Amino acid sequence: MTVGVKAGLSSPLAFAHGPEWANRFAVAPLTTMQSHRDGTLSEDEYTWLVRRAEGGFGMVMTCSAHVSRAGQAFPGQLAAWDDRFLPGLARLAAGIAEAGSVSSLQIHHAGRRADSRLSGVPVIAPWDDPTKDARALTTAEVEQVVADYVAAAVRAEQAGFHGVEVHGAHGYLVCQFLSPRNTRADRYGGPLENRKRMLLEILRGIRESTGSDFQLGLRLTPERNGIPLVEARTVAADVLDSGLLDYLDMSLWDAFKETYEEEHRGRLLIEHFTDLPRGGTRLGVAGKIGSASDAAWCLDKGADFVLIGAGAILHHDFPMAALADPEFRLVQPKPREHFVAESVGPVFLNYLSENWDDYVA
């Protein structure tokens, strides 16, 4: 059993586009808040991500980088909406590649979850939302946001990233368009066929505007955003079958749980997606994967790779540790000194200590 576990997780993973990954471990896109206030790359963010590449992850994904000025959700968020950010992005892509990993820039727009105090511009969303002081995008503005995603992907390719991941999860703009709350009267709202149109236009635009070696991924989440599981499964099936994606990243919050929806109880959430036809598209899962056996279990359930969040924070070399020892498991919390030694910058460390009880002792 030990040999089988190690062989599965350590085996390379090839894609329709771009380089293969050396193993089945990817760094999950994590909010770090440690870029500069203007969205340019900081030394702390560079060091944090390159250290994970040095630690043996097959793919290193950045934090979410907003594609429009109005899309900023967090202080210290990396940006990709203008050529002024190219030098930092190019340095980051080169650093990850030189450390031996495949790189991906996650591209993002917060929509109604944006913060106008940070962006300096009004909050925009699929619908008018007085609770967020957000106004509905016009049809032309939706088209412009689609173009912004495509432009950010092209910028990432120019910077040297091996690919991008479109952030379609966790209640941000693409996820908002997928929500049944989106009752827009134009072609981007109402029935699911319209609600998923923006996402498909983004994916198609990126695929058509980037090279044949550029990898394209998508993050979706099936729960906690008001999207029924049956619709989440439909969207996942559509993108897996579209031929546009190299991989689908399913953010499950907990890869080992049943769904919240009573009518679907008795079946694990992961199983609602691993049984979907995927052709040449790879399927990854994320959510509380904290040990070598957890990662192996996900592959046994049908995933092609795993995305590691907490493990990547606590151990820059999580893949090396997991492949060397099938009994390897996270131990939390850790003292602040541990995180400093793991190249977690002071801003990120403060964010962890103030918002997550199980990280910093």
C-alpha positions as CSV (number, residue, x, y, z in Angstrom):
1,M,0.0,0.0,0.0
2,T,2.8,2.4,0.8
3,V,4.4,1.9,-2.6
4,G,1.1,2.5,-4.3
5,V,0.4,5.7,-2.4
6,K,3.8,7.1,-3.2
7,A,3.6,6.2,-6.9
8,G,0.2,7.8,-7.4
9,L,1.1,11.1,-5.8
10,S,4.6,11.3,-7.2
11,S,3.6,10.5,-10.8
12,P,3.8,13.3,-13.4
13,L,0.6,14.8,-14.7
14,A,0.3,15.8,-18.4
15,F,-2.2,18.3,-19.9
16,A,-3.6,19.2,-23.2
17,H,-1.7,22.4,-23.1
18,G,1.5,23.5,-21.4
19,P,4.1,21.6,-19.4
20,E,3.4,18.5,-17.3
21,W,3.5,18.8,-13.5
22,A,6.2,16.8,-11.7
23,N,3.7,15.4,-9.2
24,R,0.0,15.6,-8.1
25,F,0.5,18.4,-5.5
26,A,-0.5,22.0,-6.3
27,V,-0.4,25.1,-4.0
28,A,-4.0,26.3,-3.5
29,P,-4.6,30.0,-4.3
30,L,-4.4,31.6,-0.9
31,T,-5.3,35.1,0.3
32,T,-2.1,36.5,1.8
33,M,-2.6,40.3,1.7
34,Q,1.1,40.8,1.5
35,S,1.6,42.5,-1.9
36,H,2.1,46.3,-2.0
37,R,-0.9,48.6,-1.6
38,D,-0.8,49.5,-5.3
39,G,-1.1,45.9,-6.3
40,T,2.6,45.4,-7.3
41,L,4.5,42.3,-6.2
42,S,6.2,42.5,-2.8
43,E,9.4,40.8,-1.7
44,D,7.4,38.8,0.9
45,E,4.9,37.5,-1.7
46,Y,7.8,36.6,-4.0
47,T,9.6,34.7,-1.3
48,W,6.5,33.0,0.0
49,L,5.6,31.5,-3.4
50,V,9.1,30.7,-4.7
51,R,9.8,28.9,-1.5
52,R,6.8,26.6,-2.2
53,A,8.2,25.9,-5.6
54,E,11.5,25.0,-4.0
55,G,9.5,22.7,-1.7
56,G,8.5,20.4,-4.5
57,F,5.0,21.4,-5.5
58,G,4.2,20.3,-9.0
59,M,2.3,23.6,-9.6
60,V,2.4,26.8,-7.7
61,M,-0.6,29.1,-7.9
62,T,-0.6,32.7,-6.8
63,C,-3.1,34.4,-4.7
64,S,-6.0,35.9,-6.6
65,A,-4.9,38.8,-8.8
66,H,-7.7,41.2,-9.7
67,V,-8.3,41.9,-13.4
68,S,-10.1,45.3,-13.1
69,R,-9.5,48.2,-10.8
70,A,-13.1,47.7,-9.5
71,G,-12.4,44.0,-8.7
72,Q,-10.2,44.5,-5.7
73,A,-11.4,42.7,-2.5
74,F,-8.4,42.8,-0.1
75,P,-5.7,45.1,1.0
76,G,-2.4,44.0,-0.3
77,Q,-4.0,42.1,-3.2
78,L,-1.8,41.3,-6.2
79,A,-3.1,43.1,-9.4
80,A,-3.0,42.1,-13.1
81,W,-5.2,44.8,-14.7
82,D,-2.5,47.0,-16.2
83,D,0.9,46.6,-17.9
84,R,2.4,48.5,-14.9
85,F,2.2,45.2,-13.0
86,L,4.2,43.2,-15.7
87,P,7.7,43.6,-14.1
88,G,6.6,42.1,-10.8
89,L,4.6,39.4,-12.5
90,A,7.5,38.5,-14.7
91,R,9.8,38.3,-11.8
92,L,7.4,36.0,-9.9
93,A,6.9,33.7,-12.9
94,A,10.6,33.4,-13.5
95,G,11.3,32.7,-9.8
96,I,8.7,29.9,-9.7
97,A,10.1,28.4,-12.9
98,E,13.7,28.6,-11.8
99,A,12.8,26.7,-8.6
100,G,11.4,23.9,-10.7
101,S,7.7,24.3,-10.6
102,V,4.9,25.1,-13.1
103,S,3.3,28.5,-12.4
104,S,-0.3,29.7,-12.6
105,L,-1.7,33.2,-11.9
106,Q,-5.2,33.1,-10.5
107,I,-7.3,35.9,-12.0
108,H,-10.2,37.3,-10.1
109,H,-12.9,40.0,-9.8
110,A,-14.7,40.4,-6.5
111,G,-17.9,41.9,-7.9
112,R,-20.2,42.8,-5.0
113,R,-17.5,41.6,-2.6
114,A,-15.1,44.4,-3.8
115,D,-14.0,47.2,-1.5
116,S,-14.4,50.7,-3.0
117,R,-12.3,52.1,-0.2
118,L,-9.4,50.1,-1.7
119,S,-10.1,50.5,-5.4
120,G,-11.4,54.1,-5.3
121,V,-14.2,53.2,-7.7
122,P,-17.8,52.1,-7.1
123,V,-18.7,48.5,-6.5
124,I,-20.3,46.7,-9.4
125,A,-22.2,43.4,-9.5
126,P,-24.6,41.3,-11.5
127,W,-27.6,43.0,-9.7
128,D,-28.2,46.1,-7.7
129,D,-27.3,45.4,-4.1
130,P,-27.8,48.3,-1.7
131,T,-26.4,46.2,1.2
132,K,-23.1,46.3,-0.6
133,D,-23.6,49.7,-2.1
134,A,-23.2,48.0,-5.5
135,R,-24.9,48.7,-8.8
136,A,-25.7,46.3,-11.6
137,L,-23.4,46.1,-14.5
138,T,-24.8,47.1,-17.9
139,T,-24.5,44.5,-20.7
140,A,-21.6,46.4,-22.2
141,E,-19.9,46.5,-18.8
142,V,-20.2,42.7,-18.5
143,E,-18.6,42.4,-21.9
144,Q,-15.8,44.7,-20.7
145,V,-15.2,42.5,-17.6
146,V,-14.9,39.5,-19.9
147,A,-12.3,41.4,-21.9
148,D,-10.5,42.3,-18.7
149,Y,-10.2,38.7,-17.8
150,V,-8.8,37.9,-21.2
151,A,-6.4,40.8,-21.1
152,A,-5.1,39.7,-17.7
153,A,-4.5,36.2,-19.0
154,V,-2.6,37.6,-22.0
155,R,-0.6,39.7,-19.6
156,A,0.2,36.6,-17.5
157,E,1.4,34.8,-20.6
158,Q,3.6,37.8,-21.5
159,A,5.0,37.7,-18.0
160,G,6.0,34.1,-18.4
161,F,3.4,32.3,-16.4
162,H,2.7,28.8,-17.6
163,G,-1.0,29.4,-17.2
164,V,-3.9,31.1,-15.4
165,E,-6.8,29.9,-13.2
166,V,-10.1,31.8,-13.5
167,H,-11.5,32.3,-10.0
168,G,-15.2,31.2,-10.3
169,A,-15.7,30.3,-6.7
170,H,-16.4,31.6,-3.2
171,G,-19.0,34.2,-4.0
172,Y,-16.9,36.4,-6.2
173,L,-18.1,37.9,-9.5
174,V,-18.1,34.8,-11.7
175,C,-19.8,32.9,-8.9
176,Q,-22.3,35.7,-8.5
177,F,-23.3,35.4,-12.2
178,L,-23.8,31.7,-11.7
179,S,-26.0,32.2,-8.7
180,P,-29.8,31.9,-9.0
181,R,-30.0,35.4,-7.4
182,N,-28.8,36.6,-10.8
183,T,-32.2,37.4,-12.4
184,R,-30.8,39.9,-15.0
185,A,-33.0,40.4,-18.0
186,D,-30.2,40.3,-20.6
187,R,-28.4,37.3,-22.0
188,Y,-26.3,37.0,-18.8
189,G,-29.1,36.3,-16.3
190,G,-32.1,34.2,-15.6
191,P,-31.9,30.6,-16.6
192,L,-28.6,28.7,-16.0
193,E,-27.8,28.7,-19.7
194,N,-27.6,32.5,-19.4
195,R,-26.0,32.7,-16.0
196,K,-23.0,30.6,-17.1
197,R,-22.6,32.6,-20.3
198,M,-20.1,35.1,-18.9
199,L,-17.9,32.3,-17.6
200,L,-17.8,30.4,-20.9
201,E,-17.1,33.7,-22.7
202,I,-14.1,34.3,-20.4
203,L,-12.7,30.8,-20.9
204,R,-13.3,30.9,-24.7
205,G,-11.7,34.3,-24.9
206,I,-8.6,33.2,-23.0
207,R,-8.2,30.1,-25.0
208,E,-8.5,32.0,-28.3
209,S,-6.1,34.8,-27.2
210,T,-3.2,32.7,-25.7
211,G,-0.8,30.2,-27.1
212,S,-1.1,26.5,-27.5
213,D,1.3,25.9,-24.6
214,F,-0.7,28.0,-22.1
215,Q,-2.6,26.2,-19.4
216,L,-6.1,27.3,-18.4
217,G,-7.8,26.3,-15.2
218,L,-11.0,27.2,-13.4
219,R,-11.9,27.1,-9.7
220,L,-15.5,26.4,-8.8
221,T,-17.1,25.7,-5.4
222,P,-20.3,23.7,-5.1
223,E,-21.6,24.9,-1.8
224,R,-22.0,27.9,0.6
225,N,-22.7,30.4,-2.3
226,G,-26.4,29.7,-2.9
227,I,-25.8,27.6,-6.0
228,P,-27.8,24.3,-5.8
229,L,-25.6,21.2,-6.1
230,V,-27.4,20.0,-9.2
231,E,-26.5,23.3,-11.0
232,A,-22.9,23.2,-9.7
233,R,-22.6,19.7,-11.1
234,T,-24.1,20.9,-14.5
235,V,-21.6,23.7,-14.7
236,A,-18.7,21.4,-13.8
237,A,-19.9,18.9,-16.4
238,D,-20.1,21.6,-19.1
239,V,-16.7,23.0,-18.6
240,L,-15.1,19.6,-18.3
241,D,-16.6,18.7,-21.6
242,S,-15.9,22.0,-23.3
243,G,-12.4,21.3,-24.4
244,L,-11.4,24.8,-23.2
245,L,-9.9,23.8,-19.8
246,D,-6.8,22.0,-18.9
247,Y,-8.0,21.5,-15.4
248,L,-11.0,22.1,-13.1
249,D,-10.1,23.0,-9.5
250,M,-13.1,22.0,-7.2
251,S,-12.8,23.9,-3.9
252,L,-14.9,21.7,-1.6
253,W,-14.0,23.3,1.7
254,D,-13.9,19.8,3.0
255,A,-13.0,17.0,0.5
256,F,-14.2,14.3,2.9
257,K,-17.8,15.5,3.7
258,E,-21.3,14.8,2.5
259,T,-23.2,17.7,0.9
260,Y,-25.3,20.0,3.0
261,E,-28.4,19.4,0.8
262,E,-30.6,16.8,2.4
263,E,-31.8,15.3,-0.9
264,H,-28.2,14.4,-1.8
265,R,-27.1,13.0,1.6
266,G,-25.6,9.5,1.6
267,R,-23.0,10.4,-1.0
268,L,-19.8,12.3,-0.5
269,L,-19.5,15.7,-2.1
270,I,-16.4,14.7,-4.0
271,E,-18.2,11.9,-5.7
272,H,-20.7,14.3,-7.3
273,F,-17.8,15.5,-9.5
274,T,-15.3,12.6,-9.8
275,D,-17.8,10.6,-11.7
276,L,-18.3,13.2,-14.4
277,P,-16.9,12.5,-17.9
278,R,-13.8,14.7,-18.3
279,G,-12.1,13.8,-21.5
280,G,-8.6,15.2,-21.4
281,T,-9.4,17.8,-18.7
282,R,-7.8,17.1,-15.3
283,L,-9.8,17.3,-12.1
284,G,-8.3,18.7,-8.8
285,V,-9.9,18.9,-5.4
286,A,-9.2,21.1,-2.3
287,G,-10.4,21.1,1.2
288,K,-8.8,20.0,4.5
289,I,-6.3,17.8,2.8
290,G,-3.8,17.6,5.6
291,S,-1.9,14.4,5.3
292,A,-0.2,12.0,2.9
293,S,-3.1,9.6,3.3
294,D,-5.7,12.4,2.7
295,A,-4.1,13.2,-0.6
296,A,-3.9,9.6,-1.6
297,W,-7.5,9.1,-0.7
298,C,-8.5,11.9,-3.0
299,L,-6.7,10.3,-5.9
300,D,-8.3,6.9,-5.1
301,K,-11.7,8.7,-5.2
302,G,-10.9,9.8,-8.8
303,A,-9.2,13.1,-8.5
304,D,-6.2,13.7,-10.7
305,F,-4.4,16.1,-8.3
306,V,-4.9,17.8,-4.9
307,L,-4.6,21.5,-4.0
308,I,-2.9,22.1,-0.6
309,G,-3.8,25.2,1.4
310,A,-3.0,24.8,5.1
311,G,-0.3,22.3,4.4
312,A,1.4,24.7,2.1
313,I,1.3,27.4,4.7
314,L,2.7,25.2,7.5
315,H,5.2,23.3,5.3
316,H,6.8,24.8,2.2
317,D,7.9,21.2,1.4
318,F,4.6,19.5,2.0
319,P,4.9,17.3,-1.1
320,M,8.4,16.2,-0.2
321,A,7.3,15.3,3.3
322,A,4.2,13.5,2.2
323,L,6.0,11.5,-0.5
324,A,8.8,10.5,2.0
325,D,6.5,9.4,4.7
326,P,3.0,8.0,4.1
327,E,2.2,8.7,7.8
328,F,3.0,12.4,7.4
329,R,0.2,14.6,8.9
330,L,-0.2,18.3,9.8
331,V,0.1,19.3,13.4
332,Q,-1.6,22.6,14.2
333,P,-1.3,25.2,15.6
334,K,2.4,26.2,15.4
335,P,4.3,29.0,17.1
336,R,5.0,32.2,15.2
337,E,8.6,31.3,14.8
338,H,7.6,28.3,12.7
339,F,5.8,30.4,10.1
340,V,8.7,32.9,9.9
341,A,11.0,29.9,9.1
342,E,8.5,28.8,6.5
343,S,8.7,32.2,4.7
344,V,5.3,33.4,5.8
345,G,5.6,37.2,5.7
346,P,4.5,39.4,8.7
347,V,1.3,40.7,7.1
348,F,0.2,37.2,6.1
349,L,1.2,35.9,9.6
350,N,-0.9,38.6,11.3
351,Y,-3.9,37.8,9.0
352,L,-3.6,34.1,10.0
353,S,-3.3,34.8,13.7
354,E,-6.2,37.3,13.7
355,N,-8.7,35.3,11.6
356,W,-7.9,31.6,12.0
357,D,-7.7,30.0,15.5
358,D,-6.0,26.8,14.4
359,Y,-2.8,28.2,12.8
360,V,-0.8,30.3,15.1
361,A,-0.2,29.2,18.7
